[in-house]
Amino acid sequence: MSKKSDVYSYGVLLLELICRKKVLDDPSFMEGTDLVGWVTCTWEKTKGIDGIVDSGLEEELLDSNLREQVEKVLLMALRCTDKHPGERPTMREVVNELMDTCKDPDTKKSSQMLTRTFTL
């Protein structure tokens, strides 16, 4: 295992938490695809988190700050799972970006909700 494969695995974990889907065998995935492929394809088509993020989070996503934070985490997860290992961020970059994402200057509610969502 290399550091780049660890980053990939972490990206997959983030996607599982955001979507609340398993890596393989979800009926919403097309034949021959997995969670990473499904999210990547959906993101490329829509450029939005609707349809990707777990529907149980819809109410919380009405908060535009939280919605923006979740989108940033999703984009980080997609960077972590890039097909080309050299394009993936380092874990230090991932941690720094996620910490910056969770900082909300306007309200602690969004930051606490994002933290709670991704620690379940």
Secondary structure, 3 states (H helix, E strand, C coil): CCHHHHHHHHHHHHHHHHHCCCCCCCCCCCCCCCHHHHHHHHHHHHCCCCCCCCHHHCCHHHCHHHHHHHHHHHHHHHHHCCCCHHHCCCHHHHHHHHHHHHCCCCCHHHHHHHHHHCCC
